[in-house]
Amino acid sequence: MAKNYIDNLSEEVKKGQKESAEQGFYPAKLPYGYCRGEHKEILINEKEAAFVKAAFEFYSVGNISLRNLVKKLNDDGLKFKPKTPMIAKTTLELMLKRLFYTGFYEYKGMIYEGKYTPIISQNQFKQAQISFGKDNKPKFRHTHQFVFAGLLTCGECGCSITADIKKGQYVYYRCTNHRPCSQNNYIREEDIEIQIKKALDKIGITQKHLNSLKTALKESFSDENAYNKTQTKQISEEIEMMEARLKQMYLDKLDGNIDNDLWLEYRNKWSMEISSLKTKLEAHKTADLKYMDKGCELLDLAHQAYLLAQKGDYKNNSNILFKVLDTPTLKDGKLSYTYTKPFNLFAEGLKCTVDLGRKDSNL
């Protein structure tokens, strides 16, 4: 009898849900972008809906992957949720395949028209599905590679700078204007290249610079190695001393010379200090191994920046810009930037060579 009651109750619940679905009242949990009203009606969550609209707008064009779309939405300041501001790629894919946002929904294999306001049009939804193409990859891509795409943000509103091709050959950059912003002018790619070159000139080092600095780096390694050995020895001695104290205090506890509370207090305190010292010791060992490799890597990158400034081959070397320029912005056609560490020191050092009377910092 109990089982029969439960079965009947389940059937009645399913029947009621089916009737609600047929009447246009979605009977399940609402997707992101919607919420329930006071009388259980379906309402749009304006903040979440803005995220949904932007996602469909970008993806329906067909020239961006899901991975890059995740980054773009985050860069444009469009946060998914307070605790998870950056949406997961799989979650974004499910969102872009959700028919619900068009005003229709699927329930138990049937399609129903909902009694709520759609967030996107059916046409935009269809375009987004086309963009998935084979194996969920964008079907349509621009044949032209925008060399500064993803690098620049608007200096006024903080949104991404996007690019367009005019007359089939001229590339212009502009703010996406996803926030209130007065930056509506198009900036030629050539004008940006000129400013990028100036930025690279300030940190680029020639082959002559590179050879001299690598020689100096090798000479400094012996000094660094000696300092590292001194620090390692000192830390090791501190660890041995702390461990000896801990052992002696434990013996005092066993002999009844100190009570258990005092033992626990000092045991916890000294154990944490020993752990901290061991971490510091390991860091010194790692630093000793990476000293030369990291130094040579930074010098090589500065030399690559010099070569890039001379040749202007940004299309095949745009990754260098991401490594040396920290959050470059564009406002009123002017490029503003800071250098990533330690390239800010390169800029200061090469500036000094000019101040000391050298005709060209790149000689």
N, C-alpha and C positions, 0 to 999 in steps of 0.2 A: 504493500500500500504506500509506503514511504517513497519507494522508487517510482511508482506510478505518479505520485504527486509531483516529484521533482521533474519527471519527463514532461508532464503536462505543463508545468510552469515554464520550462525551457521552450516548449513549442509556442506558448502564448507570447513569450518575450520576442521570439523570432518573428511571429506573425505581426506583432505590433511594430517591430523595426521595419519589416517589409512594407507595411502600410504607410509608415512615415516616409520611407524612401520614395514610394510611388507618388506621394503628395508633395514631394519637393523639399521635405525636411530631412536633411542628412542625419541619420541615426547613430553615427559613429563619432570618434574623436576628430575634431576639426584640424585641418592642416595649418601649418605656419602661415600667418597672414590674416587669420580669422579668429574670432572669439564669440562666445555666447552672450547674448543680451540678458536683460532681467527676466524676460519671458521666454527664454531659450531660443530666441531668434538668432540667426547667423549674421554677425556684424563684421565689418572690416577693421582690422587693427592697423591703423594708418602707418605707424612706424614700421611694422613688419612688412606691410604691403609695399612700402617704398623700396625695401630690399628686394622683394619678389619682382617688382616692375623693372628694376635696374638689371637684375640677373637675366630676365627674359629679353630685355632690350639689347644687351650686349651679345648674348649667345645667339639670338635669332639672326644676327648679321652673318654668322657663319665663318668668321675669321679668327676665332679665339678658342683655345682648348679649355677644358674644365679646370685644369690645374692653374692656367693663367688667369682664368676668370675668378677663381678663389682669391688670388693675389690682388687682382684689380679691384674687386669689391672692397677688400680690406684697405687697400691704398687710398681708395676714394672716401674712406671714412664711413662706409656702410657696414655697420656691425650686425652680426647675425643674432646673437643673444648676449646679455651682459656678462655671463660667466664663460661663454665660448664665442668671443667676438668674430673669430674667423671660422666660417662654415667648412665642414669636412667635404671633400670632393664627392664622396658617395651620397651624402645628404643633398648636395647641390644637384646631382644628377637626378635623384628621385623627385626633387622639387620641380625641375624643368620638364619632367615627364608626367606631372600631375595634372590631369584634365580638370580637376576641381576649380582651378583658377579661371577657367573660361565660363563658369556658370553651369556646367554640367558635371556629373560625377558618376562613377561606376560603383555599383553595390551588388554583390552576389552575382557578378557576371552580366548585370543589366546596366544600361546607361539611362540616367534620369536627368531631367532639367531641374535645377535647384531654384528655390525661392530666396535668392540672395544676390547681391551685386558682384559681378565678376571683376577680377583685378586686371586681367589682360584680355585681349581679343582672341577669337578663335584663329584668325589669320596669323597672329604673332606666335601662337602656340604651334601651329603647323610649321612655321618657319624654323622654330626651335627644334622640332623633331627632325626636320631635314638636315639641320646642322650637325646632328649626331652622326649621320652617315653610317658607314660600315664600322663595326666594332666601337661604336660610341665616339668616333673621332669626327671633328668638324669636316664637313664635305667640301665647303668652299673656303678658300684661303686667298689672301691677297698675294699676287705674284711678286709684288714689291716688298722688300724688307725695310721697314722703318728703323733706321739705325739708332734713334734716340727714344724709341718707344719703351715705356716702362722705366726710363731713367729720370725723367723730369716731372715735377709737380708744379702746380700753380702757386706763385708767390703770394697771391691774395687769399684764395679760399682753400688751398691745400689739396684740391682734386688733381687727378692725373692729367697729364698733357697728352692729347691724342694727335694722330696725324691723318692727313687726307692727301689724295693726289688730285691735282687740278690740271685739266686739259691733257690728261693722260701721261704727263711727264714731270710736272712741278710738284714738289712735296712741301706742304705747309703744316705747321703745328699750331694747336690751339688748346685752350682749357676745355674740359668736358662739361663744365658749368653745371655740375650736379648739386652745387650749393649756390646761393645768391652771390654773384660775382660780376664785376664790370669788365673782366678780361675776355673780350669777344674778338679781338683782332687775330688775324692769321700771321704767323711768323715763318719766313722762309727757312728751309733747312740749311741753306748756305750761310745765313746770318748766324745760326746757332753754331755751325761748324767753326766759324771764325772765333767765336767766344770760347768754344771748347779748346781750340788750339792754344789760345792764350793761357788757359788754365793748366794745360799739360806742359807748356813751356816753362812754367814756374817750378815744376817738380822734376822734369825730365833730366836725365844725366846722359852724357855722351859715352862712347866706348872708352875714351880716355879717363873720364870720371869713374866709370865702372871698374876699370883695371886698378886704378889708384885706391879706390875705396875697398876693394876686395883684398888688396895687399895689406891695407891698414887693419882690416877685419881679422886677417890671419895673425897679424902681430898682436892684436889686442886679445886674441883667444888665450894666449899663455897667461896674461894677467887675469883674465876672467876665470881661467881654470884654477889658478892659485887661490883666488878669492873664494871660489866655490869649495875647494878642499878645506880651507880654513873654516868656513861656515858649517860644512858637513861634519867636521870633527867636533866643533863646539856643540852642535845640536845633539850629536851622538852621546857626548859626555853628559849633557843635561838629561837625556833619556835614561842613561844608566844610573845617574844619581837619584832621579825620581823613582825608578823601579826599586832601587835599594832601600829608599825610605819606606816605600809601600810594603816591602817584605818585612822590614824591621817592625813596622807598626802592626802588621798582622801577627808577628810573634809576640809582641807586647799584649795584643788582645787575647791570644791563647793563654798567656801567662797570667792574665787577669789584671794587668797593670793599667789598662784603659777599658772603659765600658764600650758596649756595642754601638751606641749612638755616635760617640766620637769617632770610632773606627769607620763607620759608614760615611760620616761627613767628609773625613779626609780621603777615604778610599775613592768616593765619587769625584771629589775635587781634583785629586792627583791623577786619576785615571783619565779624566778629560784633558788635563794638561799634557799627559804622555801621548794621548791620541793626536793632539794638536801638533806636538813636536814631531811626531812620526810623519804626519802629513807634510809639514814644512821640509823635513828631510827628503822625502820622496820628490817634492817639488824641485829641490836643488839638484837632485840627480837627473831629473827629466830636463831641467833647464840647461844643464851642462851638455847633454846630448844634442839639444835642438839649437844651441847658440849659433853655430856656424850655418846650419841649414836655413834657419829663419832669416839670418842676416843676408845671406846670398840671395834668397828668394825675394826679399824686399828690394835689394839693389837691382836685380834683374827686372823687376816690375817697373822700377823708376826708369830704367833704360828703355823698356818697351814703350813707356809713355812718351819718351823723347822721340822714338822712331815713329810712333803713331802720329805725333804732332807734325813731323816732317812729311810723312807720306799721306796722311789724311785718309787712311783705309779704315774708316770707322765701321763699315759694314761687317768686316770679318774680325774686328778686334774690339767690339763694343763691350766685351766683358771687362776689359781693362778700365773703362770708365766707371763701372760699378765698383771696382776695387779701390780706386783712388779718390773718387768724388763722393762726399757724404751729403745725401739729400739735396742735390742741385734743384733750384727753383727757377721759374721763368715768369717775369712780370714786366709788362710794357715792353716786351721784346728784349729785355736785358737778363742775362744769366747771373744768378747769385749762387754761391757754393762755398762749402768748407771742405777741407781735405780730411780723409780718413787718417787715423794715426797709423804709422808715424810720418806720413807724407806731409803733414803740416810742418814738421821739422825740416824736411827736404826743402820746402818752399822758403823757410826762413834762412836756411844755410846757403842756398843758391842766391838769395837776395843779397846776402852779405858779400858774395863774390863781386857783384855789380857795384856795391857801395865802396869796395876797396879799389876801384879803378879799373876793373876788368871790362873790356869793351863788349864782351858777349858772354853771358852766363853759361852758354852751351859750348864754349870753346875748350 
